[in-house]
C-alpha cells in the first residue's frame, strides 16, 4: 500500500501503449468498496475474489499493465506466471503509512497491524519480483529485460538468465580489460570463449562465419556478448542464426552500446554496399548494463556514445546529455526501450530512432567503414537532420563538435539511396516536426543532397 502502483502503472501503460488494469479498482467496480467487502465477508473472502481477478488479468491475451494489491503475495502464489514480468515498487514503512493512514483501506486502520503486515510481506516481495523499480524508467527497463546496475559485471553469473552453458564473446581489447571479471562472474556456466575483431571488422561475414564454426553450444546455451556496439551487433546476429536461434545476453561496455546498440534486439552485419544490411530482430533474454565500465572509456569513445545520447535527448525533448553517467545511461536506454517495446520489429514509430542515421550510414559506407567512426558519423547526421527540420543545431555542435569528413560524395549519395529505409527509390528521413519526431519524411532530392554535401569536406 502507498507504493504508487496505480499512479506509475497508468503512466507506464500510456508510455508502452498498453491497457491498464488495477485489480483493486476492478474488484470494487464489481463487488462494491473493498472496505465493505472486508467488513461484511472478511479478508479470506476478499482474497478469494482477488485470486480470481488476478488469474483473469494474467490470462488476458494482450499485453497489459496490471497493478496488483500487495496482499496477493501473502496467501496466493499468483504471480509466478510465464507471461508476467513482476516489478516491485519498494516504499519505506513510514512513507507508506503517511500516504494511507487516513484512507478507508481495511488494513490501514491500525498502525501496529500495518507495520506487522509490512514486515511480513517484505521478503515475499523480494522473492517474487523479477525486478525492483523506483520510477517509470525502471519499470520500462524491467519490461524490456534491461538490467542497469553499477557493479553488475561482478554479478553476471546470476544476471544471465538460466543455468545452462554460456559462451563469452568479446574483442581482444575489451577481453583484456573486463574479460577476466566476466569469466569469474560466469563461473561454472562458462563453457567457451571467443574473440571477434575490434570495431566494424567484427560485423563482416568472415568474422561471424568463424564464430559460427567455433561455437560448440547446443540449443539450450547462451551467448554472452561483452563489448561495444559492433561486438553486440555481430554476436547477437550469430545468436539469432546459430542453430536457428539461441539465447543471448549483451553486456555493453561502451556508452554507445549501453544507450543504443545493445537495447531492443536489433542485430546485424555490414555489406560493402551499406551498413547493417543483413541482420535479424533477436531480443536478448536480458541486457546487463554496468555504468561503472564507462570509467575505463577513453574520451574519444565517450564522445562517440554521446552522439546517441544527444539523439535520444532530442527525440525525448529532454537534455539527457547533462545528466551524470548513471542517470544518463538509465534514462537514455529507457527512452529507447519504451519505443522498442511498442514497436519491436520496426514496423512503425521505432524508425524515429534513426534520426540522423540515414546520413550517418551513407558517410560510413562511403568511407569504407575505415577512418570514420559511427559516433562521428551520427553527429554529422544529426546536424543534417536538424537543419532539414528547421531546428537550431547548436546543441550538436556544442556537445559533439562534429567536423566534415573526407569521403567520396558520389559514393555517399549512392549509399544513401540504397539505405534500407528507402522506398520506391525515395529516401525517407526522420525529422523533428512541430508535434515531435516524424519518420518516413520525403523531401526533394536536391535538399537532401545539399545537406549531405555540407557534411563532406
C-alpha positions as CSV (number, residue, x, y, z in Angstrom):
1,X,0.0,0.0,0.0
2,X,1.1,3.5,-0.7
3,X,3.8,2.5,-3.2
4,X,2.1,4.4,-6.1
5,X,1.3,1.2,-8.1
6,X,-1.7,2.8,-9.7
7,X,-0.1,6.1,-10.5
8,X,3.0,4.6,-12.0
9,X,1.1,1.8,-13.6
10,X,-1.1,4.2,-15.6
11,X,2.0,6.2,-16.7
12,X,3.7,3.0,-17.9
13,X,0.6,1.8,-19.7
14,X,0.4,5.1,-21.6
15,X,4.1,5.0,-22.4
16,X,4.0,1.4,-23.7
17,X,0.7,1.8,-25.5
18,X,-0.9,-1.0,-23.4
19,X,-4.2,-1.2,-21.5
20,X,-4.0,-0.7,-17.7
21,X,-5.8,-2.8,-15.1
22,X,-5.9,-2.1,-11.4
23,X,-7.1,-5.3,-9.6
24,X,-8.5,-3.4,-6.6
25,X,-10.4,-1.0,-8.7
26,X,-11.8,-3.8,-10.8
27,X,-13.0,-5.7,-7.7
28,X,-14.6,-2.5,-6.3
29,X,-16.5,-1.9,-9.6
30,X,-18.0,-5.4,-9.4
31,X,-18.4,-6.0,-5.7
32,X,-18.5,-2.5,-4.2
33,X,-15.9,-0.8,-2.0
34,X,-13.2,-3.1,-0.7
35,X,-13.6,-1.9,2.8
36,X,-17.3,-3.0,2.7
37,X,-16.2,-6.4,1.4
38,X,-13.8,-6.8,4.2
39,X,-16.4,-5.7,6.8
40,X,-19.2,-7.9,5.5
41,X,-17.4,-11.0,4.3
42,X,-13.9,-10.8,5.9
43,X,-10.4,-10.8,4.5
44,X,-10.5,-14.5,3.4
45,X,-13.4,-13.8,1.1
46,X,-11.6,-10.8,-0.4
47,X,-8.5,-12.9,-1.0
48,X,-10.7,-15.5,-2.9
49,X,-12.1,-12.7,-5.1
50,X,-8.7,-11.2,-5.5
51,X,-7.2,-14.5,-6.6
52,X,-9.8,-14.9,-9.3
53,X,-9.3,-11.4,-10.7
54,X,-5.6,-11.8,-10.8
55,X,-5.8,-15.1,-12.6
56,X,-8.2,-13.5,-15.1
57,X,-5.9,-10.5,-15.5
58,X,-2.9,-12.7,-16.2
59,X,-4.9,-14.7,-18.8
60,X,-5.7,-11.7,-20.9
61,X,-4.4,-12.3,-24.5
62,X,-3.0,-8.8,-25.0
63,X,0.0,-7.4,-23.1
64,X,-1.4,-5.4,-20.2
65,X,0.0,-3.4,-17.3
66,X,-1.6,-4.7,-14.1
67,X,-1.4,-3.1,-10.6
68,X,-1.8,-5.9,-8.1
69,X,-2.6,-5.4,-4.4
70,X,0.4,-6.2,-2.2
71,X,-1.6,-8.7,-0.1
72,X,-1.8,-11.1,-3.0
73,X,1.7,-12.4,-2.1
74,X,0.5,-13.4,1.4
75,X,-1.9,-16.1,0.6
76,X,-1.7,-17.0,-3.1
77,X,1.2,-17.9,-5.4
78,X,-0.5,-15.9,-8.0
79,X,2.3,-14.0,-9.6
80,X,4.6,-16.8,-10.7
81,X,3.5,-16.8,-14.3
82,X,5.4,-17.5,-17.5
83,X,3.8,-14.5,-19.2
84,X,4.3,-12.0,-16.4
85,X,7.1,-9.7,-15.5
86,X,6.7,-8.8,-11.8
87,X,8.0,-5.4,-10.8
88,X,8.2,-4.5,-7.1
89,X,7.9,-0.8,-6.2
90,X,9.6,-0.6,-2.8
91,X,8.5,2.0,-0.3
92,X,9.6,2.5,3.3
93,X,7.1,1.8,6.0
94,X,7.0,5.5,7.3
95,X,6.2,6.8,3.8
96,X,3.6,4.2,3.1
97,X,1.9,4.8,6.4
98,X,1.7,8.5,5.9
99,X,0.2,8.0,2.5
100,X,-2.6,5.6,3.5
101,X,-3.3,6.3,7.2
102,X,-6.3,8.5,6.6
103,X,-7.8,6.3,3.9
104,X,-10.6,3.7,4.3
105,X,-8.2,0.8,3.3
106,X,-9.1,-2.0,5.7
107,X,-5.5,-2.9,6.5
108,X,-4.6,0.8,7.1
109,X,-6.8,1.4,10.1
110,X,-4.4,0.1,12.8
111,X,-0.7,1.3,12.6
112,X,0.6,-1.7,14.5
113,X,-1.1,-4.2,12.2
114,X,0.0,-2.1,9.2
115,X,3.7,-2.4,10.3
116,X,3.3,-6.1,11.0
117,X,2.0,-6.7,7.5
118,X,4.7,-4.6,6.0
119,X,7.4,-6.7,7.7
120,X,5.6,-9.9,6.7
121,X,5.4,-9.0,3.1
122,X,8.9,-7.5,2.6
123,X,10.7,-10.9,2.0
124,X,7.8,-12.1,-0.1
125,X,8.1,-9.2,-2.5
126,X,11.8,-9.8,-2.8
127,X,11.2,-13.4,-3.6
128,X,8.5,-13.0,-6.2
129,X,9.8,-9.9,-8.0
130,X,11.7,-10.1,-11.4
131,X,12.8,-6.5,-10.9
132,X,12.7,-3.6,-8.4
133,X,11.8,-0.2,-9.7
134,X,11.7,3.3,-8.3
135,X,10.1,5.1,-11.2
136,X,8.6,4.7,-14.7
137,X,12.0,4.4,-16.4
138,X,12.9,1.5,-14.1
139,X,9.6,-0.3,-14.9
140,X,10.2,0.2,-18.7
141,X,13.7,-1.3,-18.4
142,X,12.3,-4.3,-16.5
143,X,9.7,-4.9,-19.2
144,X,12.4,-4.7,-21.8
145,X,14.7,-7.1,-19.9
146,X,17.3,-4.4,-19.3
147,X,19.2,-4.5,-16.0
148,X,21.1,-1.3,-15.2
149,X,23.3,-1.5,-12.1
150,X,26.7,-0.2,-11.1
151,X,28.8,-3.3,-10.4
152,X,26.5,-5.6,-12.5
153,X,29.5,-7.2,-14.2
154,X,30.5,-8.9,-11.0
155,X,27.0,-10.4,-10.7
156,X,26.9,-11.6,-14.3
157,X,26.6,-15.3,-13.4
158,X,23.2,-14.6,-11.6
159,X,22.0,-12.0,-14.1
160,X,22.4,-14.1,-17.2
161,X,19.0,-16.0,-17.3
162,X,19.0,-19.8,-17.0
163,X,21.6,-22.2,-15.7
164,X,22.9,-23.7,-19.0
165,X,26.3,-23.4,-20.7
166,X,27.4,-19.9,-21.8
167,X,29.9,-18.8,-24.5
168,X,31.6,-15.5,-23.8
169,X,32.2,-13.4,-27.0
170,X,34.4,-10.3,-26.9
171,X,37.1,-8.5,-28.8
172,X,40.8,-8.6,-27.7
173,X,40.8,-5.1,-26.2
174,X,37.7,-5.5,-24.1
175,X,38.7,-9.0,-23.1
176,X,42.0,-7.7,-21.8
177,X,40.2,-5.1,-19.6
178,X,37.0,-6.9,-18.5
179,X,37.2,-10.4,-19.8
180,X,38.6,-12.0,-16.6
181,X,35.9,-10.3,-14.4
182,X,33.3,-11.7,-16.8
183,X,34.7,-15.2,-16.8
184,X,35.0,-15.3,-13.0
185,X,31.4,-14.0,-12.6
186,X,30.0,-16.6,-15.0
187,X,31.8,-19.3,-13.1
188,X,30.9,-22.9,-13.9
189,X,28.5,-21.8,-16.6
190,X,31.3,-20.6,-18.8
191,X,31.8,-23.3,-21.4
192,X,33.8,-21.5,-24.1
193,X,35.3,-18.1,-25.0
194,X,35.6,-16.5,-28.4
195,X,37.0,-13.3,-29.9
196,X,35.7,-11.1,-32.7
197,X,37.9,-8.5,-34.4
198,X,37.7,-5.0,-33.0
199,X,35.4,-2.4,-34.5
200,X,33.4,-2.7,-37.7
201,X,35.6,-5.7,-38.7
202,X,33.5,-7.7,-36.3
203,X,30.5,-7.1,-38.4
204,X,31.8,-8.8,-41.5
205,X,30.5,-12.1,-42.9
206,X,34.0,-13.6,-42.5
207,X,34.2,-12.7,-38.7
208,X,30.7,-14.1,-38.0
209,X,31.4,-17.2,-40.1
210,X,34.4,-18.0,-38.0
211,X,32.3,-17.6,-34.8
212,X,29.6,-19.8,-36.2
213,X,32.1,-22.5,-36.9
214,X,33.9,-22.2,-33.5
215,X,30.7,-22.3,-31.4
216,X,30.0,-25.6,-29.6
217,X,26.8,-24.7,-27.7
218,X,23.7,-26.7,-28.1
219,X,20.2,-25.1,-28.4
220,X,20.0,-24.5,-24.7
221,X,23.1,-22.5,-24.5
222,X,23.6,-18.7,-24.2
223,X,25.9,-16.3,-26.0
224,X,27.2,-13.6,-23.7
225,X,28.4,-10.6,-25.8
226,X,30.9,-8.5,-23.9
227,X,31.9,-5.3,-25.7
228,X,30.9,-2.3,-27.7
229,X,28.1,-2.0,-30.3
230,X,30.0,-3.8,-33.0
231,X,30.5,-6.8,-30.8
232,X,26.9,-6.9,-29.6
233,X,25.6,-6.5,-33.2
234,X,27.7,-9.3,-34.5
235,X,27.4,-11.7,-31.6
236,X,23.7,-11.0,-31.5
237,X,23.4,-11.9,-35.2
238,X,25.4,-15.1,-34.6
239,X,23.0,-15.9,-31.8
240,X,19.9,-15.2,-34.0
241,X,21.2,-17.6,-36.7
242,X,23.2,-20.3,-35.0
243,X,21.1,-23.5,-34.6
244,X,18.2,-21.3,-35.9
245,X,18.5,-19.1,-32.9
246,X,19.8,-19.4,-29.3
247,X,19.6,-17.2,-26.3
248,X,21.9,-14.3,-25.8
249,X,22.8,-11.6,-23.3
250,X,24.7,-8.5,-24.3
251,X,26.9,-6.8,-21.7
252,X,27.7,-3.5,-23.4
253,X,31.0,-1.8,-22.3
254,X,30.8,1.4,-24.4
255,X,28.5,4.3,-24.0
256,X,27.1,3.9,-27.5
257,X,26.3,0.2,-26.8
258,X,24.8,0.9,-23.3
259,X,22.3,3.5,-24.5
260,X,21.6,2.3,-28.0
261,X,23.2,-0.7,-29.8
262,X,22.6,-3.3,-27.1
263,X,19.0,-2.2,-26.5
264,X,16.0,-3.5,-28.4
265,X,17.1,-6.7,-30.1
266,X,18.5,-5.4,-33.4
267,X,21.4,-7.4,-34.7
268,X,23.3,-7.0,-37.9
269,X,26.4,-7.2,-40.0
270,X,27.6,-4.9,-42.8
271,X,27.9,-5.4,-46.6
272,X,30.3,-3.3,-48.8
273,X,27.2,-1.6,-50.2
274,X,25.9,-0.4,-46.8
275,X,25.8,-0.7,-43.1
276,X,23.5,-3.2,-41.3
277,X,22.1,-4.6,-44.5
278,X,22.0,-8.2,-43.2
279,X,20.5,-8.8,-39.8
280,X,17.7,-10.0,-37.6
281,X,15.5,-8.9,-34.7
282,X,16.5,-11.2,-31.9
283,X,15.6,-9.8,-28.5
284,X,18.1,-10.7,-25.7
285,X,16.9,-12.8,-22.7
286,X,18.4,-9.9,-20.7
287,X,20.7,-6.9,-21.3
288,X,23.2,-6.3,-18.5
289,X,24.3,-2.7,-18.3
290,X,27.0,-1.7,-15.8
291,X,27.7,2.1,-16.0
292,X,30.9,1.7,-14.0
293,X,32.5,0.1,-17.1
294,X,32.5,3.6,-18.7
295,X,35.2,4.7,-16.3
296,X,37.8,3.0,-18.4
297,X,36.4,4.5,-21.6
298,X,38.8,6.9,-23.4
299,X,37.3,10.4,-24.0
300,X,37.0,9.9,-27.8
301,X,35.0,6.8,-27.3
302,X,32.8,8.5,-24.8
303,X,32.1,11.3,-27.3
304,X,31.1,8.5,-29.7
305,X,28.4,7.4,-27.3
306,X,27.3,10.9,-26.6
307,X,26.0,11.1,-30.2
308,X,23.4,8.6,-29.3
309,X,22.6,10.3,-26.0
310,X,22.1,13.6,-27.8
311,X,19.9,11.8,-30.3
312,X,17.7,10.3,-27.6
313,X,17.5,13.6,-25.8
314,X,16.4,15.4,-29.0
315,X,13.7,12.9,-29.6
316,X,12.5,12.9,-26.0
317,X,13.0,16.7,-25.7
318,X,15.0,16.3,-22.6
319,X,18.7,17.1,-22.1
320,X,19.9,13.6,-21.2
321,X,23.4,14.7,-22.1
322,X,23.5,17.0,-19.0
323,X,23.0,14.1,-16.5
324,X,25.7,12.2,-14.5
325,X,26.7,8.8,-16.1
326,X,24.3,6.5,-14.1
327,X,21.2,8.6,-14.9
328,X,22.4,9.4,-18.4
329,X,22.6,5.7,-19.2
330,X,19.4,4.7,-17.4
331,X,17.2,7.5,-18.9
332,X,18.6,7.2,-22.4
333,X,18.3,3.4,-22.5
334,X,14.8,3.6,-21.0
335,X,13.6,6.0,-23.7
336,X,14.8,3.7,-26.4
337,X,13.5,0.6,-24.6
338,X,10.0,2.0,-24.4
339,X,9.9,2.7,-28.2
340,X,11.2,-0.8,-28.9
341,X,8.6,-2.5,-26.7
342,X,5.9,-0.6,-28.5
343,X,7.3,-1.5,-31.9
344,X,9.7,-4.5,-31.5
345,X,10.2,-5.1,-35.3
346,X,10.3,-1.5,-36.5
347,X,7.1,-1.6,-38.4
348,X,6.2,1.9,-37.3
349,X,7.4,4.5,-34.8
350,X,10.7,2.7,-33.9
351,X,12.0,4.2,-37.1
352,X,12.3,7.6,-35.3
353,X,15.4,6.1,-33.5
354,X,17.2,6.5,-36.9
355,X,17.3,10.3,-36.5
356,X,20.5,11.3,-38.3
357,X,21.4,7.7,-39.2
358,X,20.4,7.8,-42.9
359,X,23.1,10.4,-43.4
360,X,25.5,8.7,-41.0
361,X,25.3,5.3,-42.6
362,X,25.8,6.8,-46.0
363,X,29.0,8.5,-44.8
364,X,30.3,5.3,-43.2
365,X,29.7,3.3,-46.3
366,X,31.5,6.0,-48.4
367,X,34.4,5.8,-46.0
368,X,34.5,2.0,-46.5
369,X,34.0,1.7,-42.7
370,X,37.5,3.0,-42.2
371,X,38.6,6.2,-40.6
372,X,35.1,7.4,-39.8
373,X,33.6,6.2,-36.5
374,X,29.9,5.5,-36.1
375,X,29.6,8.2,-33.4
376,X,31.2,10.9,-35.5
377,X,29.0,9.9,-38.5
378,X,25.9,10.1,-36.3
379,X,26.9,13.5,-35.0
380,X,27.2,14.7,-38.6
381,X,23.9,13.1,-39.5
382,X,22.2,14.9,-36.6
383,X,23.4,18.2,-38.0
384,X,21.8,17.4,-41.3
385,X,18.5,16.2,-39.7
386,X,18.2,19.3,-37.5
387,X,18.9,21.6,-40.4
388,X,16.3,19.9,-42.6
389,X,13.9,20.0,-39.6
390,X,14.3,23.8,-39.3
391,X,15.8,23.3,-35.9
392,X,18.9,25.0,-34.3
393,X,21.8,22.5,-34.4
394,X,23.7,24.3,-31.7
395,X,23.5,21.6,-29.1
396,X,25.0,19.1,-31.5
397,X,27.8,21.5,-32.3
398,X,28.4,22.3,-28.6
399,X,28.3,18.8,-27.2
400,X,29.6,16.6,-30.1
401,X,31.8,19.1,-32.1
402,X,31.4,17.3,-35.4
403,X,33.7,18.2,-38.3
404,X,33.1,17.5,-42.0
405,X,34.6,14.2,-43.2
406,X,36.6,13.5,-46.3
407,X,34.7,10.8,-48.4
408,X,33.7,10.5,-52.0
409,X,30.5,12.5,-52.5
410,X,29.0,10.2,-55.2
411,X,29.7,7.1,-53.2
412,X,28.0,8.6,-50.2
413,X,25.0,9.6,-52.3
414,X,24.7,6.1,-53.8
415,X,24.9,4.6,-50.3
416,X,22.2,6.9,-49.1
417,X,19.9,5.9,-52.0
418,X,20.4,2.3,-51.1
419,X,19.5,2.9,-47.4
420,X,17.3,0.1,-46.0
421,X,14.6,2.7,-45.1
422,X,14.3,3.9,-48.8
423,X,11.0,3.0,-50.6
424,X,10.3,3.1,-54.3
425,X,13.6,4.9,-54.9
426,X,12.8,7.6,-52.4
427,X,15.0,8.5,-49.5
428,X,12.9,8.5,-46.3
429,X,14.2,10.6,-43.4
430,X,13.5,11.0,-39.7
431,X,13.0,14.7,-38.8
432,X,11.7,16.7,-35.8
433,X,8.3,18.2,-36.6
434,X,6.2,20.6,-34.6
435,X,4.4,17.7,-32.9
436,X,7.5,15.7,-32.3
437,X,9.6,13.1,-34.2
438,X,8.3,12.1,-37.7
439,X,9.6,9.2,-39.8
440,X,9.2,8.4,-43.4
441,X,9.6,12.0,-44.4
442,X,10.3,12.6,-48.1
443,X,12.0,15.8,-49.2
444,X,13.2,17.0,-52.6
445,X,16.4,15.2,-53.5
446,X,18.1,18.5,-54.1
447,X,17.6,19.5,-50.5
448,X,18.8,16.1,-49.1
449,X,21.8,16.1,-51.4
450,X,22.7,19.7,-50.4
451,X,22.7,18.7,-46.7
452,X,24.7,15.6,-47.4
453,X,27.3,17.6,-49.3
454,X,27.6,20.1,-46.3
455,X,28.9,17.2,-44.2
456,X,31.7,16.3,-46.6
457,X,35.0,18.2,-46.6
